[in-house]
Amino acid sequence: MCRNIRPLFNFAPPATEEEIRAASLQYVRKVSGVAKPSQTNQAEFDRAVEQIAHATRQLVETLVSNAPPRDRETERAKGRARNIKRFGPRANG
């Protein structure tokens, strides 16, 4: 899975349109193998991003969970701790 695509379900506050669009863009880039489409393909690329965003929004809005919503800051802190454990502390500067 693309590293830039983050889980969007069961967070408080819910995923924003910007987060959904960013995940959709990363997905289309990954699947197409193209970071920036040519002018010829731009319309189809943008259409795919919008369709994926729409499907993602519907999915996130309709899923149900018995677990309490996760906190974004807590999840970021866990991710940072995992990265430090995996890669070690980074040098500042």
C-alpha angles and dihedrals in degrees: 000000000000111000093225094059107092130191109268103183127096101013130137111251097030122247114287126230088251092056092047092049092047091052091047092050091050091049093051091046091051096046095044095041088226125115094185117018123219118257088257092058100034096097093050091045091051091046090053091050091052093047092049090047090052092049091046092050091051092048095048092046095050102041116104127210134183090203119094115257115272122240115239095217092051091050091048090051091051090050092050090050091051091050093050090049091048102039104017127237114316121235113252117238 
